[in-house]
Amino acid sequence: MDRHGRLPQSSEAIPAPMAVAWGGCSRRAAPRLLLVIGSLQGGGAERQLSEMGNYWSEAGAEVTVATWSSRETEDFYPLSAGVSRVWLGPDEIRRRSRLGTLGATWGRIRKLRALLRQLQPEAVLSFVDVSNVLTIIAALGLHRRVVVSERTSPSVNENVSFTWRVLRRICYPMADLVVAQTQDAARWIEAKCRAKVVVIPNALRLLPHVNRRREPLIIAAGRLSQEKGFDLLLSAFAKIAADFTDWRLCIIGHGPEFAALSELRERLQLTSRTEIVGHVSDIEAWMARASLLVHPSRREGFPNVVLEAMGMGAAVICADCRSGPAELIKHDVNGYLVPVDDLDALVAAMTRLMSSPDIRDRLGTEAVMVRWEYAQETIYGKWEKCLLPYTTARH
């Protein structure tokens, strides 16, 4: 941590990119990488990991993606043909007692440990807290480089049980490196877990150019869960829908709050003006059509959907929750920030932007600059330095 209280960015911590190392590495021209996560169902962490695997495979690495799920859990994000795919979960899922669940978890750990012995990867990368703990345990004593990444801010994540919080604090110092998405998350990990931490934001995947006229359409996207604040968005739209009769709202995603949000939509008499759709494979096409993306999240890791919408040149309104948004958005420069859970502030911001195409155009023009700042080549280069520091250091 520097004198300003900032954790190091990975580019400050470890030198030179993997792509260079592949050209002349004395150990092996193409490194073996093992990427581990719970599943490849919809979600920001799942999307980032699958895109990283595809990127490195196409660059020449030998990449294996392993999930703690079974084959019965269908992948949403596709992997390139060159990426090997492994499932650590049992082929048949049965209801188990607590003791049986513990046994199944230990079985998964043993499978990952066997895979590590078989592949002998130069580096193992795990995403998300529970996966991180299990991966660290599986790799104990095998002398593999283990890098784990928190994909939300632990200081505000209430979904981690007490047991896993304790295990995280015990296990994270055993990893070679912990990667956080924001300075706020990194400070928490350093203070609470006493682990070595660097900060790497999400990469922005390659996006098509926008050459179509935008519609009077508001979109929001993410898991349909309480922390995403879609209930607040529906309430805000209900307050101003009569003033903007040509505007529509579409919420994109799956999750446990689908029924509650659908009921709220009916109660607010918004059925004819709003849609709640599932996952879509072409979300960039929605972002190209929409005049406004609203992300009223109550907590975040790093809002990937906001980054992508900015890359597509959309005007964005984002809740200024503790971790993530303020590191991406400069208020009234490349987007709008509003206080968390503040209905009146959200209504005011939406009203202003829906009323002014000039402001939307100005914000969108500035927002599209994230295509360069968060380009895959830049961000993945930072990851590569974390995964293969000794190999890359020789070049």
C-alpha positions in Angstrom: 0.0 0.0 0.0 1.4 3.4 -0.9 1.3 6.6 1.2 -2.1 7.5 -0.3 -3.6 4.3 0.8 -3.7 2.7 -2.7 -3.0 -1.0 -3.4 -0.6 -1.6 -6.3 -1.9 -2.2 -9.7 -0.6 -5.4 -11.2 1.5 -3.6 -13.7 3.4 -2.0 -10.9 4.0 -5.3 -9.2 5.3 -7.7 -11.7 7.0 -7.2 -15.2 6.3 -8.1 -19.0 3.5 -9.8 -20.8 2.8 -13.5 -21.4 2.6 -13.1 -25.1 6.3 -12.1 -25.2 7.2 -15.1 -23.0 5.5 -17.6 -25.3 7.8 -16.5 -28.1 11.0 -17.7 -26.3 10.3 -19.3 -23.0 13.0 -21.9 -22.2 10.5 -24.0 -20.2 7.8 -24.4 -22.8 6.6 -22.2 -25.7 3.0 -22.3 -24.7 2.2 -22.2 -20.9 -0.5 -24.4 -19.4 -3.1 -22.5 -17.5 -6.0 -23.9 -15.4 -8.9 -21.6 -14.8 -11.4 -22.6 -12.1 -14.9 -21.3 -11.3 -18.3 -22.5 -9.9 -20.0 -22.8 -13.3 -20.3 -21.1 -16.7 -23.9 -20.1 -16.2 -24.8 -16.5 -16.7 -23.0 -13.9 -14.6 -20.2 -11.3 -14.9 -17.5 -13.4 -13.3 -18.4 -16.4 -15.6 -18.3 -14.2 -18.6 -14.9 -12.7 -17.7 -13.3 -16.0 -17.0 -14.6 -17.6 -20.2 -13.4 -14.7 -22.3 -10.0 -14.9 -20.7 -9.7 -18.6 -21.4 -10.7 -18.0 -25.1 -8.3 -15.1 -25.5 -5.3 -17.0 -24.1 -6.1 -20.2 -26.0 -6.3 -18.3 -29.3 -3.0 -16.6 -28.3 -1.4 -20.1 -28.1 -1.7 -21.2 -24.4 -2.9 -24.6 -23.4 -6.0 -23.6 -21.4 -8.2 -25.8 -19.3 -11.4 -24.5 -17.7 -12.7 -26.5 -14.7 -16.0 -25.9 -12.9 -17.2 -27.2 -9.6 -20.5 -27.9 -11.2 -21.5 -31.1 -13.0 -22.2 -31.7 -16.6 -25.9 -31.3 -15.8 -25.3 -27.6 -15.3 -25.5 -26.2 -18.8 -22.8 -23.6 -19.9 -24.2 -20.3 -21.0 -20.8 -18.8 -22.2 -19.1 -20.6 -25.1 -15.5 -21.7 -25.0 -13.2 -21.8 -28.0 -12.5 -25.2 -29.6 -8.9 -25.1 -28.2 -10.0 -24.8 -24.6 -10.3 -28.1 -22.6 -13.4 -28.4 -20.4 -13.5 -30.3 -17.1 -16.4 -30.7 -14.7 -15.5 -31.5 -11.1 -19.0 -32.2 -9.8 -20.7 -35.6 -9.9 -22.7 -36.5 -12.9 -25.8 -37.1 -10.8 -27.0 -34.5 -8.3 -28.9 -36.0 -5.3 -30.3 -34.4 -2.2 -27.7 -34.9 0.6 -27.4 -34.5 4.3 -24.9 -31.9 5.6 -22.4 -34.7 6.0 -23.0 -35.9 2.5 -22.6 -32.4 1.1 -19.2 -32.2 2.9 -18.2 -35.5 1.4 -19.2 -34.3 -2.1 -17.2 -31.1 -1.6 -14.1 -33.2 -0.6 -14.6 -35.3 -3.6 -14.5 -32.2 -5.9 -11.3 -31.1 -4.1 -9.7 -34.5 -4.8 -10.7 -34.3 -8.5 -9.1 -30.9 -8.8 -6.0 -32.1 -7.0 -5.7 -35.0 -9.4 -6.2 -32.6 -12.4 -3.4 -30.4 -11.1 -1.1 -33.4 -10.9 -2.1 -34.5 -14.4 -1.8 -31.1 -16.1 1.1 -29.6 -14.2 0.0 -26.1 -15.1 2.4 -23.2 -14.7 -0.5 -21.2 -13.1 -3.9 -21.8 -11.6 -6.5 -19.0 -11.6 -9.7 -19.2 -9.6 -12.6 -16.8 -9.6 -15.1 -16.2 -6.7 -14.7 -16.7 -2.9 -15.9 -20.3 -2.4 -14.1 -21.5 -5.5 -11.0 -19.7 -4.4 -10.9 -21.4 -1.0 -11.4 -24.9 -2.5 -8.7 -24.3 -5.2 -6.2 -23.1 -2.6 -6.9 -26.3 -0.5 -6.7 -28.5 -3.6 -3.3 -27.1 -4.5 -1.6 -27.4 -1.1 1.9 -28.9 -1.4 1.8 -29.3 -5.2 4.1 -26.3 -5.9 1.7 -24.7 -8.4 1.4 -21.0 -8.7 -2.1 -20.1 -7.5 -3.8 -16.8 -8.2 -7.4 -16.2 -6.9 -9.7 -13.3 -7.6 -12.6 -11.8 -5.6 -15.3 -10.7 -8.0 -17.2 -8.4 -5.6 -16.3 -6.2 -2.7 -16.0 -8.5 0.4 -16.8 -5.6 2.7 -20.4 -5.4 1.5 -21.0 -9.0 0.3 -23.6 -10.5 2.7 -24.0 -13.7 0.7 -20.9 -15.4 2.1 -21.6 -17.6 5.2 -19.6 -17.4 8.4 -17.8 -20.7 7.7 -16.6 -19.5 4.3 -15.6 -16.1 5.6 -13.4 -17.8 8.2 -11.9 -20.1 5.5 -11.2 -17.2 3.2 -9.2 -15.4 5.9 -7.2 -18.6 6.6 -6.6 -19.6 3.0 -6.0 -16.3 1.1 -2.6 -15.8 2.6 -1.6 -19.2 1.2 -2.3 -18.0 -2.4 0.6 -16.6 -4.4 -1.6 -13.6 -5.2 -5.1 -12.3 -4.7 -6.6 -10.1 -7.4 -9.3 -7.5 -6.6 -11.3 -5.5 -9.1 -11.2 -2.2 -7.1 -9.1 -0.4 -4.6 -11.8 -0.6 -2.0 -12.0 -4.4 -2.3 -8.2 -4.7 -2.3 -7.8 -2.7 0.9 -10.3 -5.0 2.7 -8.5 -8.1 1.6 -5.1 -6.8 2.6 -6.4 -5.7 6.0 -8.7 -8.7 6.9 -6.8 -11.5 5.1 -3.2 -10.3 5.3 -2.8 -11.5 1.7 -0.7 -10.0 -1.1 -3.2 -8.1 -3.3 -3.1 -6.3 -6.7 -5.9 -4.5 -8.5 -7.1 -5.4 -12.0 -10.4 -4.1 -13.3 -12.5 -6.1 -15.8 -11.5 -6.2 -19.4 -13.8 -4.9 -22.1 -14.4 -7.5 -24.8 -14.2 -6.6 -28.5 -17.5 -4.8 -29.3 -19.0 -3.9 -32.7 -19.1 -0.4 -33.8 -22.4 1.4 -33.3 -24.0 2.8 -36.5 -27.7 2.7 -35.8 -30.1 5.3 -34.5 -30.9 4.9 -30.8 -34.5 4.2 -29.7 -36.4 5.7 -26.7 -35.4 2.6 -24.8 -34.1 2.2 -21.2 -32.3 -1.1 -20.5 -30.9 -2.6 -17.3 -29.1 -6.0 -17.1 -27.9 -8.3 -14.4 -29.0 -11.1 -12.1 -32.5 -10.6 -10.9 -31.6 -10.3 -7.2 -32.3 -7.8 -4.5 -28.9 -6.2 -4.5 -29.2 -5.2 -8.2 -32.0 -2.7 -7.3 -34.3 -3.4 -10.3 -37.3 -2.8 -8.0 -36.1 0.8 -7.5 -35.8 1.2 -11.3 -39.4 0.0 -11.9 -40.6 2.4 -9.2 -38.6 5.3 -10.7 -40.0 4.6 -14.2 -43.5 4.4 -12.9 -43.2 8.0 -11.6 -42.2 9.4 -15.0 -43.7 7.0 -17.5 -46.7 9.3 -18.2 -44.4 12.2 -19.0 -42.4 10.1 -21.6 -45.1 8.1 -23.4 -42.7 6.9 -26.2 -40.1 5.4 -23.9 -39.9 1.7 -22.9 -38.0 -0.2 -20.2 -36.4 -3.6 -20.6 -34.7 -5.5 -17.8 -32.5 -8.4 -19.0 -31.5 -11.3 -16.8 -32.5 -14.3 -14.7 -32.7 -14.7 -11.0 -34.7 -15.3 -7.8 -36.5 -12.0 -8.0 -38.2 -12.6 -11.3 -41.6 -13.3 -9.8 -41.4 -10.4 -7.3 -40.3 -8.0 -10.1 -43.1 -9.2 -12.4 -45.6 -8.7 -9.6 -44.3 -5.2 -9.0 -44.5 -4.3 -12.7 -48.2 -5.3 -12.7 -48.9 -3.4 -9.5 -47.3 -0.3 -11.0 -49.4 -0.7 -14.2 -46.2 -0.9 -16.3 -47.0 -4.2 -18.1 -47.5 -2.5 -21.5 -44.3 -0.4 -21.2 -41.8 -2.8 -19.7 -40.3 -6.2 -20.4 -38.4 -8.6 -18.2 -36.5 -11.0 -20.4 -34.0 -13.7 -19.7 -30.4 -13.9 -20.7 -29.7 -12.7 -24.2 -26.7 -13.7 -26.3 -26.5 -10.3 -28.1 -26.7 -7.8 -25.3 -24.4 -5.5 -27.3 -27.2 -5.2 -29.8 -29.5 -4.0 -27.1 -26.9 -1.5 -25.9 -26.6 -0.2 -29.4 -30.4 0.4 -29.6 -30.9 1.8 -26.1 -30.7 5.5 -25.3 -30.0 4.9 -21.7 -28.7 2.1 -19.4 -29.7 2.4 -15.7 -27.8 0.3 -13.2 -29.3 1.0 -9.7 -27.2 -1.7 -7.9 -27.1 -1.6 -4.1 -23.6 -3.2 -4.1 -21.1 -4.2 -6.8 -17.8 -5.7 -7.5 -17.1 -4.1 -10.8 -20.2 -3.4 -13.0 -19.3 -5.1 -16.2 -22.7 -4.3 -17.8 -22.0 -0.6 -17.2 -18.5 -0.9 -18.8 -20.0 -2.6 -21.9 -22.8 -0.1 -22.2 -20.2 2.7 -22.1 -18.1 0.9 -24.7 -21.2 0.8 -26.9 -21.6 4.6 -26.5 -24.8 4.5 -24.4 -25.5 7.1 -21.7 -25.5 5.4 -18.3 -26.9 6.1 -14.9 -25.3 4.1 -12.1 -25.8 3.9 -8.3 -22.7 5.1 -6.6 -22.4 2.0 -4.4 -19.3 1.5 -2.3 -17.1 -0.5 -4.7 -16.7 -0.1 -8.4 -18.8 2.6 -10.1 -16.9 5.6 -9.0 -13.7 4.1 -10.4 -15.3 3.8 -13.8 -17.6 6.8 -14.0 -16.8 10.5 -13.7 -20.1 12.1 -12.9 -21.6 14.3 -15.7 -18.5 13.5 -17.8 -18.9 10.0 -19.1 -22.0 9.0 -17.1 -24.2 9.8 -14.1 -23.8 8.6 -10.5 -26.7 8.7 -8.1 -26.8 7.8 -4.4 -27.7 4.2 -3.6 -31.4 3.5 -2.9 -32.3 7.1 -3.5 -35.6 7.0 -5.6 -35.9 10.8 -5.9 -32.3 11.1 -7.2 -32.8 8.3 -9.7 -36.0 9.9 -11.0 -34.3 13.2 -11.4 -31.4 11.8 -13.3 -33.6 9.7 -15.6 -35.8 12.7 -16.2 -32.9 14.9 -17.1 -31.3 12.4 -19.5 -34.6 11.3 -21.1 -35.4 14.9 -21.7 -32.1 15.8 -23.3 -30.6 13.9 -26.3 -27.7 16.4 -26.4 -26.6 15.4 -22.9 -27.0 11.7 -23.7 -24.9 12.2 -26.8 -22.2 14.0 -24.9 -22.0 11.4 -22.2 -22.0 8.6 -24.7 -19.2 10.1 -26.8 -17.0 10.4 -23.7 -18.0 7.0 -22.4 -16.9 5.1 -25.5 -13.2 6.0 -24.6 -13.3 2.9 -22.2 -12.7 0.8 -25.3 -9.1 1.8 -25.1 -8.6 2.1 -21.4 -10.1 -1.3 -20.6 -9.0 -3.1 -23.8 -8.3 -6.8 -23.5 -4.7 -6.4 -24.6 -4.1 -4.0 -21.7 -6.1 -5.8 -19.0 -5.1 -9.3 -19.9 -1.5 -8.2 -20.0 -1.8 -7.3 -16.3 -3.2 -10.8 -15.6 -0.4 -12.4 -17.5 2.2 -10.7 -15.4 0.5 -12.0 -12.3 0.2 -15.6 -13.6 3.7 -16.0 -15.0 5.9 -13.5 -13.3 9.1 -15.5 -13.4 8.7 -16.7 -17.0 7.9 -13.2 -18.2 10.6 -11.6 -16.2 13.3 -13.2 -18.4 12.0 -11.4 -21.5 
